[in-house]
């Protein structure tokens, strides 16, 4: 059966490639600027590729009029015909595949679609850094191909690396989850995949990390993102909200950061010089441009009434460090702001220098595109069999097995010859790709995927995920009675959770729970609950129902989702995904406002805290949970128990660095500290080959600053049944064993730290070179 399925998949991929790669005739796009056949530009310095980019940029800016400069400050930048420069649309999206959400990208003709990978929350569940980077590489191949064909831009406002703080957030699906370390690693690797190897400071495409910062509320209980003032402590900003953005800039070398709609502590992020000039460009040294979320400059004036006049709003944004406005506001009001002396041409020149430098790094001023790197990419490089296979592999790796009573899974084609496939998401297509998606190369629905393994009986049970009635339940129960096994594909879609759509609660919508329970009672074989969603769902009822044999979360699994789901159900794929967010019970959110941004619990006011790092209450499923069809055992082979932290000077000690029984990282000689080597042997003790993700958490000594545990890193390994592999974990004291205090200062607590590695615990005691201090 597996061999025949493989042959079938190969044939389908070949047919898809033939259909997608041969439609239409492609004409190479004309040069954006510096056309070698244009006598106007032939002798201009900014067109000479041998001249350093910063010199070319200054030459170009010096040739522009004020009116031209201002019309280049917005996303739909004008053409400058007298200098041979075409107009350019900056806004394109590539969250998990080339998308047509922004006006910079269109599908049609030779490019009817692009590979649609699983939604980010699903891919994050793979905990596979190399996969994230490879997806980025493939997406940028397709983006470049579409640019060459005149159907897309080269500036992509992706990824979304906000923290999934509240489980009701409609855009949590776009993010890598609730943990800042996981989000940071995803951000850096996906950006590297999109932007290329960075050789010669060049860019394949320009990525953009968004939405900076503390943005994770869209529209909840009468409060929307346009009017929300996120009150955030310095501690939470430094050790949670800013972590992925810093990784984007410092480790990923991202070409752009987008500021958000909301205010942070009373200031609009797009007009806050401390955030833009001070942090992004100053501390982190952004090599790129800062762009506003769309119309957010207008929002800070029209909705937030932050300034008295529109000219002041335009000036405040530019002076704060904003380089590009997604929207018309700067094009309309900047000239008047200059006339009033609110902003100078020099400040406008700095903004243009940042955007134009990125365009030159992309090769947009290097003449004929086809003659340069990536110029050969075209329709044959979009929706290729290899790209679609990667989308399938990503979906397989992101699926999480949450419950498996009595080893009900995997199903058997011999014993389960007829499977009832039931539920509002059982035969969906577009639902599987989530939001900020494009047009997929093609789809395999869950029903189609299961149908490749066995005979199916299909009943939707509900007309849609809202499931407002139970009129169809009888037919669903009848199907379950006839089948050897039942698969219920339930959950959410973009009508329940999406941009500007936050959820009211965490339960399954409408009568879905009733459908699941009734079908489970009627089923004559095992009943498998498959949940399709971005955010967590309280399925306590299913977890406690012995008639529900197994529970699987598949996120939004992309164009190949149905194949991946079936492969896991029937054991062709051994699931290895882990939850990138906590699944809370409904009562967690009953009295918890989304507007409270505090991460840490506060028992004095009954505040439970956010995410696994600070919340101590009951959960439906914890962060990091993910079962397998096999079993793994861990054994600690090596690990230090006492480490001395060298200080930069005794004067640093006298400077009260020890008063909190913690050393400031800035006072420790981190360069003199070698990584601590911890070796763990992992053995596959089951009968099936499997992939195991080893999550490594650290817990500092008790202190007001500390979480109970924090993800330090993760290691993904494939181990054959009965085999064993050794994993080396490098613990960097200054990075992994430090915490952030309430002033936003990073410190290394002295005393006993705990490493939690799988089911193992290992303790390391830290002292200074003045001796050990017990805590």
GIJO-V799008 format. One record per residue. SS is DSSP state (H for helix, E for strand, L for the rest). PHI is phi in radians with two decimals (999 if undefined). NEAR is the number of other C-alpha atoms within 10 Angstrom. Layout:
ss: <SS,SS>
phi: <PHI,PHI>
near: <NEAR,NEAR>
//
This chain:
ss: <L,H,H,H,H,H,H,H,H,H,H,H,H,H,H,H,H,H,H,H,H,L,L,L,L,L,L,L,L,L,L,L,L,L,L,L,L,L,L,L,L,L,L,L,H,H,H,L,L,L,L,L,H,H,H,H,H,H,H,H,H,H,L,L,L,H,H,H,H,H,H,L,L,E,L,E,E,L,L,E,H,H,H,L,E,L,L,E,E,L,L,E,E,L,L,L,L,L,E,L,L,L,L,L,L,L,L,E,L,L,E,L,L,L,L,L,L,L,L,H,H,H,H,H,L,L,L,L,H,H,H,H,H,H,H,H,H,H,H,H,H,H,H,H,H,H,H,H,L,L,L,L,L,L,E,E,L,L,L,E,L,L,L,L,L,L,L,L,L,L,L,H,H,H,L,L,L,L,L,H,H,H,H,H,H,H,H,H,H,H,H,H,H,H,H,L,L,L,H,H,H,L,L,L,L,E,L,L,E,E,E,E,L,L,L,L,L,L,E,E,L,L,E,E,L,L,L,L,E,E,L,L,L,H,H,H,H,H,H,H,H,L,H,H,H,H,H,H,H,H,L,L,L,L,L,E,E,E,E,L,L,L,E,E,L,L,E,E,H,H,H,L,L,H,H,H,H,H,H,H,H,H,H,L,L,L,L,L,E,E,E,E,L,L,L,H,H,H,H,H,H,H,L,L,L,L,L,L,L,H,H,H,H,H,H,H,H,H,H,H,L,L,L,E,E,L,L,L,H,H,H,H,H,H,H,H,H,H,H,L,L,L,L,L,H,H,H,H,H,H,H,H,H,H,H,H,H,H,H,H,H,L,L,L,L,L,L,L,H,H,H,L,L,L,L,L,L,L,H,H,H,L,L,L,H,H,H,H,H,H,H,H,H,H,H,H,H,H,L,E,E,E,E,E,H,H,H,L,L,L,L,L,L,L,L,L,L,E,E,E,E,E,L,L,L,L,L,L,L,H,H,H,H,L,L,L,L,L,L,L,L,L,L,L,L,H,H,H,H,H,H,L,L,L,E,E,E,E,E,L,L,L,L,L,L,L,L,L,L,L,L,L,H,H,H,H,H,H,H,H,H,H,L,L,E,E,E,E,E,E,E,L,L,L,L,L,L,E,L,L,E,L,L,L,L,L,L,L,L,L,L,H,H,H,H,H,H,H,H,H,H,H,L,L,L,E,E,E,E,E,E,E,L,L,L,L,L,L,L,H,H,H,H,L,L,L,L,E,E,E,E,E,E,L,L,L,L,L,L,L,H,H,H,H,H,H,H,H,H,L,L,L,L,L,L,L,L,L,L,L,L,L,E,E,L,L,H,H,H,H,L,L,L,L,L,L,L,L,L,L,L,E,H,H,H,L,E,L,L,L,H,H,H,H,L,L,L,L,E,E,E,L,L,L,L,L,E,L,L,L,L,E,E,E,E,E,E,E,L,L,L,E,E,E,E,L,E,L,L,H,H,H,H,H,H,H,H,L,L,L,L,E,E,E,H,H,H,E,L,H,H,H,L,L,L,E,E,E,E,E,E,E,E,E,L,L,L,L,L,E,E,E,E,E,E,E,E,E,E,L,L,L,L,L,L,L,L,L,L,E,E,E,E,E,E,E,E,E,E,L,L,L,L,E,E,E,E,E,E,E,E,L,H,H,H,H,L,E,E,E,L,L,L,L,L,E,E,E,E,L,E,E,E,E,E,E,E,L,L,E,E,E,E,E,E,E,E,E,L,L,E,E,L,L,L>
phi: <999,-1.06,-1.12,-1.16,-1.12,-1.07,-1.10,-1.11,-1.07,-1.09,-1.13,-1.07,-1.07,-1.10,-1.12,-1.08,-1.09,-1.08,-1.27,-1.43,-1.60,-2.11,-1.32,1.36,-1.87,-1.75,-1.87,-1.04,-1.20,-1.21,-1.02,-1.11,-2.71,1.02,-1.08,-1.10,-1.60,-1.68,-1.13,-1.12,-1.79,-1.01,-1.80,-1.37,-1.10,-1.18,-1.66,-1.51,-1.23,-1.46,-1.49,-0.97,-1.04,-1.12,-1.25,-1.07,-1.09,-1.11,-1.10,-1.13,-1.06,-1.14,-1.62,-1.59,-1.42,-1.03,-1.11,-1.16,-1.00,-1.11,-1.32,-1.72,-1.55,-2.10,-1.12,-1.64,-1.15,-1.31,-1.38,-2.15,-1.01,-1.18,-1.93,1.23,-1.91,-1.43,-1.21,-2.51,-1.74,-1.32,-1.53,-2.27,-2.23,-2.66,-1.10,-2.57,2.40,-1.10,-2.04,-1.86,-1.13,-1.48,-1.25,-1.37,-2.23,-2.35,-1.87,2.52,1.08,-1.30,-2.20,-1.28,-2.94,-2.52,-1.11,-1.86,-1.40,-1.00,-1.00,-1.00,-1.04,-1.27,-1.13,-1.06,-1.14,-1.27,0.86,-2.15,-1.10,-1.17,-1.12,-1.05,-1.21,-1.17,-1.06,-1.02,-1.10,-1.17,-1.06,-1.25,-1.00,-1.22,-1.14,-1.11,-1.06,-1.24,-1.11,-1.06,-1.54,1.36,-1.98,-2.72,-1.70,-2.13,-1.96,-2.02,-1.53,-2.60,-1.69,-1.58,-2.08,-1.13,-1.41,-1.40,-1.31,-1.98,-1.15,-1.51,-1.08,-1.17,-1.75,-0.98,-1.04,-1.38,-1.76,-1.42,2.04,-1.62,-1.67,-1.15,-1.23,-1.05,-1.10,-1.14,-1.15,-1.06,-0.99,-1.11,-1.29,-1.14,-1.08,-1.06,-1.10,-1.17,-1.50,1.57,-1.38,1.30,-1.02,1.13,1.11,-1.59,-2.19,-1.35,-2.36,-1.77,-1.48,-2.57,-1.59,-2.38,-2.00,-1.49,-2.55,0.90,-1.87,-2.82,-2.51,-1.90,-2.82,-2.32,0.92,1.51,-1.90,-2.08,-1.11,-1.30,-2.04,-1.50,-1.84,-1.38,-1.58,-2.22,-1.28,-1.05,-1.08,-1.20,-1.10,-1.32,-1.77,-2.32,-1.16,-1.54,-1.01,-1.13,-1.22,-1.08,-1.10,-0.96,-1.38,-1.36,-1.67,-1.49,0.93,-1.09,-1.54,-2.80,-2.26,-1.83,-1.46,-1.72,-1.25,-1.24,-1.55,-2.15,0.93,1.59,-2.12,-1.07,-1.05,-1.39,-2.26,-1.87,-1.13,-1.14,-1.36,-1.45,-1.24,-1.28,-1.62,-1.10,-1.58,-1.43,-1.23,-1.60,1.12,-0.96,-1.82,2.98,-2.13,-1.94,-2.10,-1.46,-1.14,-1.15,1.27,-1.25,-1.19,-1.11,-1.10,-1.17,-1.61,-1.28,-1.75,-1.61,0.91,-1.29,-2.13,-1.35,-2.29,-1.13,-1.13,-1.15,-1.11,-1.08,-1.15,-1.06,-1.14,-1.14,-1.21,-1.28,2.15,-1.28,-1.84,-2.52,-1.83,-1.40,2.40,-1.59,-1.01,-1.16,-1.12,-1.48,-1.96,-1.26,-1.07,-1.15,-1.13,-1.17,-1.07,-1.46,1.35,-1.43,-2.57,-1.79,-1.11,-1.07,-1.19,-1.17,-1.06,-1.10,-1.08,-1.13,-1.06,-1.22,-1.27,-1.20,-1.08,-1.11,-1.07,-1.26,-1.11,-1.41,1.49,-1.26,-1.94,-1.83,1.55,-1.04,-1.06,-1.19,-1.56,-2.01,-0.95,1.25,-1.23,-1.56,-1.30,-2.69,-0.97,-1.18,-1.72,-2.00,1.02,-1.24,-0.97,-1.15,-1.15,-1.22,-1.16,-1.16,-1.07,-1.15,-1.11,-1.10,-1.13,-1.02,-1.25,-1.56,-1.30,-2.05,-1.51,-1.70,-2.64,-2.67,-1.21,0.98,0.90,-1.10,-1.81,-1.36,-1.24,-2.10,-1.17,-1.42,-1.60,-2.00,-1.41,-2.29,-2.15,-1.42,-1.96,-2.30,2.22,-1.17,-1.85,-1.35,-2.40,-1.60,-2.09,-1.06,-0.95,-1.19,-1.75,1.15,-1.75,0.88,-1.86,-1.92,-1.82,-1.25,-1.13,2.98,-2.29,-2.17,-1.37,-0.99,-1.06,-1.15,-1.08,-1.14,-1.13,-1.36,-1.80,-2.78,-1.28,-2.10,-2.08,-1.96,-2.49,-1.24,1.36,-2.35,-1.26,-2.79,-1.20,-1.19,0.80,-1.39,-2.55,-2.02,-1.10,-1.67,-1.18,-1.05,-1.16,-1.16,-1.12,-1.11,-1.09,-1.12,-1.21,-1.55,-1.75,-1.38,-2.70,-2.22,-2.06,-1.76,-1.89,-2.03,2.18,-2.18,-2.70,-1.27,-1.38,-1.82,-2.42,-3.02,-1.05,1.18,-2.30,-1.57,-1.43,-1.42,-2.66,-1.97,-1.40,-1.05,-1.17,0.91,-1.70,-1.03,-1.07,-1.09,-1.07,-1.03,-1.16,-1.19,-1.16,-1.09,-1.17,-1.45,-1.13,-1.58,-2.16,-1.10,-1.98,-1.92,-1.76,-1.88,-1.91,-1.88,-2.94,-1.64,-1.60,-1.26,-2.22,-1.41,-2.00,-0.95,-1.02,-1.28,-1.08,-1.65,-1.67,-1.10,-1.42,-1.66,-1.33,-2.66,-2.26,-2.24,-1.87,-2.06,1.04,-1.98,-1.49,1.47,-1.09,-1.75,-0.98,-1.11,-1.14,-1.11,-1.06,-1.12,-1.07,-1.27,-1.03,-1.76,1.43,-1.10,-2.02,-1.54,-1.08,-2.43,-1.27,-2.37,-1.12,-1.57,-2.67,-1.32,-1.80,-1.64,-1.30,-0.98,-1.21,-1.08,-1.70,-0.98,-2.08,-1.93,-1.25,-1.10,-1.33,-1.46,-1.56,-1.09,-1.47,-1.45,-1.17,-2.37,-1.01,-1.06,-1.98,1.24,-1.58,-1.41,1.53,-2.11,1.11,-1.07,-1.23,-2.27,-1.57,-1.95,-1.43,-1.18,-2.28,-1.39,-2.46,-1.46,-0.93,1.52,-1.24,-3.06,-1.60,-2.37,-1.45,-2.14,-2.22,-2.27,-2.11,-2.05,-2.45,-1.34,-1.65,-2.82,-3.05,-1.21,-2.05,-2.44,-2.31,-1.73,-1.70,-1.28,-1.66,-1.23,-2.92,-1.19,-1.09,-1.08,-1.16,-1.12,-1.38,1.06,-1.17,-1.68,-1.07,-1.67,0.98,-2.63,-1.76,-1.07,-1.03,-1.19,-1.73,-1.65,-1.52,-1.12,-1.17,-1.51,-1.65,-1.32,-1.03,-1.41,-1.61,-2.09,-1.96,-2.22,-1.61,-2.02,-2.05,-1.44,-1.65,-1.74,-1.89,-2.29,-1.01,-2.75,-1.84,-2.14,-1.82,-1.59,-1.54,-2.03,-1.95,-2.08,-2.26,-1.43,-1.02,-1.03,3.12,-1.08,-1.40,-1.61,-1.51,-1.22,-2.76,-2.46,-1.04,-1.67,-3.12,-2.69,-2.35,-1.85,-2.37,-1.80,-2.27,-1.21,-0.97,1.44,-1.68,-2.40,-2.35,-1.73,-1.95,-1.71,-1.94,-1.71,-1.79,-1.65,-0.98,-1.16,-1.64,-1.62,-1.93,-1.75,-2.33,-1.91,-1.49,-1.21,-1.64,1.44,-1.70,-1.48,-2.29,-1.85,-1.15,-1.59,2.09,-1.64,-1.79,-2.00,-1.78,-1.90,-2.15,1.07,-1.68,-1.74,-2.20,-2.39,-1.90,-2.21,-1.75,-1.81,-2.32,-1.76,-1.29,-1.70,2.12,-1.39,-2.08,-1.41,-2.03>
near: <10,11,8,10,12,11,12,13,15,14,13,14,21,14,13,17,21,15,14,23,19,14,15,13,10,15,11,16,15,15,20,19,25,26,20,15,11,13,11,14,20,16,12,14,16,26,24,17,15,10,11,10,20,15,12,23,23,18,15,18,19,11,12,15,9,16,11,16,24,22,20,26,28,25,24,20,19,18,17,16,11,9,16,17,18,15,15,17,19,25,22,25,29,27,27,29,30,32,29,22,16,18,16,23,25,22,17,11,16,22,26,19,24,29,31,32,33,31,30,29,28,34,34,29,28,25,30,22,20,14,21,26,22,18,24,25,23,25,28,26,24,27,33,25,23,27,22,26,22,17,20,28,23,30,26,29,24,27,28,24,33,32,27,31,26,26,28,25,25,26,27,30,26,27,25,32,31,27,25,25,21,24,26,23,23,31,32,27,24,28,28,26,25,30,26,18,13,12,8,7,12,17,24,25,28,27,33,30,29,24,25,28,24,24,26,26,28,24,20,19,11,6,14,18,18,21,19,20,23,23,16,17,16,16,21,21,20,19,19,21,27,22,22,30,30,24,23,33,25,17,18,23,22,28,27,28,29,28,27,25,30,31,25,22,12,13,18,28,31,31,27,22,21,15,22,25,20,15,15,25,20,12,13,18,15,23,18,25,26,28,28,27,23,18,16,26,31,21,20,26,20,16,12,19,14,19,14,10,13,23,24,20,28,30,25,22,25,27,22,19,26,31,26,25,29,22,19,17,21,27,21,16,18,28,23,16,21,17,11,12,12,17,22,17,14,9,16,24,20,18,22,23,21,22,22,24,22,26,21,20,21,20,22,19,24,23,23,20,22,15,10,11,11,15,16,14,19,23,26,17,22,30,28,23,21,14,23,25,17,19,26,24,20,28,30,31,27,32,31,29,26,21,24,18,14,8,12,18,21,18,21,15,14,8,9,18,15,20,28,28,30,32,29,22,29,24,21,20,20,19,20,31,29,28,23,21,25,26,21,23,22,20,20,20,26,26,25,18,20,24,18,17,22,17,16,22,19,20,23,21,30,24,15,20,23,18,21,13,14,15,12,15,22,16,16,28,23,16,24,32,19,17,22,18,24,33,30,28,25,28,30,24,23,19,14,16,23,21,18,15,19,24,20,14,17,21,17,20,18,16,17,24,17,14,25,26,16,16,27,27,17,19,24,17,20,23,28,26,27,27,23,24,27,33,26,28,26,19,21,15,13,19,19,9,12,13,20,26,22,25,22,23,29,31,32,30,35,35,28,32,32,28,27,30,28,24,22,23,25,18,16,13,22,23,28,27,31,28,28,28,28,28,24,24,21,16,12,16,17,11,9,14,12,20,17,14,23,19,24,20,17,12,9,6,7,10,17,19,21,21,24,22,21,18,18,13,11,12,17,17,22,18,20,20,19,23,19,24,21,20,17,19,14,18,15,16,12,13,15,12,13,14,17,15,23,18,21,15,11,11,11,16,18,10,10,13,18,18,10,13,18,25,26,24,22,16,19,23,14,18,9,11,15,11,15,17,14,18,16,21,15,21,20,23,17,17,12,16,20,21,20,25,19,20,18,20,19,23,23,25,20,14,15,9,18,19,20,16,17,23,20,22,19,18,15,17,15,15,19,17,17,14,14,17,15,15,17,15,19,15,19,16,19,22,14,19,22,23,26,22,21,14,12,16,16,22,25,26,29,25,22,20,19,17,23,19,21,17,10,13,13,16,17,18,21,25,22,19,12,12,10,16,16,12,14>
//
